[in-house]
Amino acid sequence: MDRALAHIERIRSIEPIEGADRIEKSTILGWEVVIRKEEFKVGDLVVYIEIDSILPEREEFEFLRDRKFRIKTVRLRGQVSQGIAFPLSILPDGIQIEEGLDVTEALNIHKYEPPIPAQLSGVVKGAFPSFIPKTDETRIQSVPDVLVRHKGKVFFISEKLDGCLDEDTKLETTDGSKTINEICNTNYKGSVKSYDIEGDKVVWDKIEAHSVLENNHDWYELELADGQTIKLTGNHQVWLPILGCWREVSDLRGDEILLVD
């Protein structure tokens, strides 16, 4: 999913800047943004445009021409400003105003991509390879409500190493059969049918988190004895009950017996 570079947000607070008569500091989401004095008030909805944005050549943005219409972190009168706020009037007609609405496409805003230095030798291969897995995490300043919701909780950093299943894979949950796509998109918090290898019994494990990765490793399709197929990544491990071990899908020969329900 492309990053939302421009969205409608509410000004949470406004504070004076020491020594500044014409500007003041506002808080939008978790970002500190310098605004013109008395242009907005607390509670106003504005169009917030994030850093790393390239704005189109329009009259409203003409003051940014010297910066090549690029929004980046700046310091004004000693105050850091990350992003820029505009009144809702810059939006085209017909847009239904709603807090959090992504208006990147409506304003024809693009992400800044640093140019490749001319002194580099060799041939440019193109964009980042799609087959190499990477993530584009949301900046914490853009989701302050998440911090409030989880304040006081203890978290542990972990790394997912056991691969992925295709989004159309169906899992048995305490609320019936659901696809992984449905579970992730609805942020389903129930339990899924699992198997306790050590206890040799079926258990129901509560879903603790959701993760959606694109272009994640090579994909394999396993055909089961009853003709059904399962699509999963090569680094996904499956249980071989006869051998009593886990094995990555990419290492299967094709004649193994898997534990699948």
N, C-alpha and C positions, 0 to 999 in steps of 0.2 A: 504494500500500500504506500502511495506517495505521501510525502510529508505535507501536512497542512501548514502553509507558510503565512496565510492570512485568514483570520477568523474573527467573528464577532465576540467580544468579551466585555466584562463589566469592570469599571474602575473601582478597586476595593478601598483605596486610600489615597490621600493627597497630602504631601508634606512640603514645607518650604525648604529651599536650598539656601544655605548660609551665603550671604553676599550676593545673591541673585535677585533682581527685581522683576524680571520678565519671564522667568521659567520656574517650574516647581517639579517635585518628584512625585510620580504616581506609581501605584502598584497594580499591575494587571496580571492575573493569575499569580505566579510567583516571581514575575519579572519586575525590575525597577526601570521605569520608562520616564524620561524627561518630557514634559509637556509645556505648552505656553500657558502662562498664568491666566487663570480664570476662563480658559477655553472649555474646560470640562469641570464637572463636579462629581463627587463621590456617588457611585450608583449609576452613572451614565454608561450606556452601551456604546462602544467604539469599535472601529475596525483596527485590530491589532495585527501588525505585520512583523514577523519575526526576523532576526538577523539571518544573513545568508540569502536574502531575497533580492531579486532583480525586478524593479518595477518598470512598467511600460512608459513610453514617452507620452505623458499627458500633462495638461496645463497644471493640474493639482500637484504634480510631482516635479515640476520644472526646477524647483529650488534644489533638487538632488542631482541636477545634470553634472555639476562639477565632480560628483562622486560616482558618475556613470550609473546613476539610479540604483546603486547598491546600498542595501541596509546592512550596517555592521555595528559592532559595539563601539561607542564613542564615550568620551568624557567631557561633560559640559560643566564649567565652574566647579570642577572637582568631583562631580557626581557622575557615576557610571550610568549609561543609558543603553539598554539592550532591547532593540526594537523601536518601533514608532507607532503612534496612535493617530488615527484620522477619524473625523466625524463620519457618521453613517451616510452622509450625503454623497460620498464618493462612490457608493454602490450604484450599479445600474438599476433602472426601474424594474419592478416585477419580483424583486427578491423579498421573500418573507423573512422579516427580521426575527432572529432567534439566537439566544446566547449559545455560543459554542459552534455556530454554523461555519463551515469551511467555505470561504469565498475566494480561495486562491485562483481557481479557474475563472470565476466571474470577473476578476480584476486582471486576468492575464498576467499573473505573477509567476516567475520561474525561479528555480533554485540556482544560486551562484555556483559555478563550477570553475575552479582556478585554471587559468590557461597553462598549457604546457610550455615551459621555458624554451625559447628558441635555441639556446646553447646546448640543449640535450641532443646527443647524437643518436643515430639509430632510427628505426621505423616505429611509429606509434601503432600499437596493436588494437586500440579501441577502448571501449568502456570496460568496467570491472567485470571479469568473467562470471557468468551466471551460475556456473557449476561449482564455484567456491562459496561455501556457506558463510554468510555474515548477517549481522543484525543491525537494525537501525532503531535503537532504543529511544523512547520518548524522554525528553529532558525533564528532570524532576521539577523544574520551575513551571512547566506547563501542566502539571497535575498536582497542585497543592492540596486538593481535596483528598487525594490518596494518602498524603502524609497525615492529615487530620484523622482520617478514618482508621489508620493503623497506629496512631500515636500510643506509645507505651508497650507495644508488642515486641517480642524478641524474635529476630530473624536470623537464619543461618544461610550463608552463601553456599550454593551447590551448583554443580554442572551436570547437565543432562548428557549422558554418553550412550544411551541405549537405543538410538535411532527413532524413527517416526513411522506412523501408519498413515495411509492415505485418508483424506478427509471424508471419503464416502464409506469408510469402514464402520460397520455397526457394532456397538457394544451393548451388552445387557446391563441396564442400570436398575436401581430400585424404583424407577418410574417408567420402566419398560425399555424397549429397544430404541437407541438413539445413535445417529451418526456422529463421528468425531467433529464434523463441521457444526452440527447442531449443538453439541456440548460446549464447544469453544465460543461460538457466536452468541449463545445465550448465557454464557458464564455459569453453566450448570454446576451446582454445588453438591449434588447427591453422591451416591456411591456406585461403583462399577463392579461387575462380577470378576473375581480374580481367583487365582489358585495359590494356596500356600504350599510350596514345595516341601518344606521341612515337616509341616503337619499333615501333608497328604490329604488336603481337604479344600473344598470350595469356600471362599471368603468374599466379603463385600468390602472393598476398600474405598474410603471417602476421597473424592477428588480434592486435592490441595491447591492446585494451580493449573493454569491453562497456557499453552504455548503453540503458536502457529509460525512455522518456518517455511519460507519459499526456497525452491531450488536447493533443497537440503540433501546432499549426497546423491548417489545413483539409486534409482528405484528398481525393485524386483517384483515380479508377480509370481506367487506360489499357487499352483493348482493342487487342490486337496483331492483325496480319494473320491469324494462325492461330487466332484466337478466344480465346486465352489473355488473362487480365487481370492487371494489376499494380496494387496499391493502394499509394500513396505520398503524402507530404505535398507541398503546393504549392511549398514552397521547396526541394524536392529537385531537383538538376540532372541532366539527361540529356544524353548526347553525340549531336550531330547530325553524322554523318560527311560528308554532302554539303556542309554549310555550314562544317564544321570548327570547331564551337564548342559550348560548353555552354549550356544554356537551362533555366531553372526551369520546372517542370511547369505552374505557374499561367499561364505566358506562352505555352504551346503553342496552336496554332490547330486542330490535329487532323489535318493532312495531312502532318506532318513524318515523315521517316524516322529512326528511332532505332537506336542500336547496342545491341541486346539479344541475349543468348545464352540 
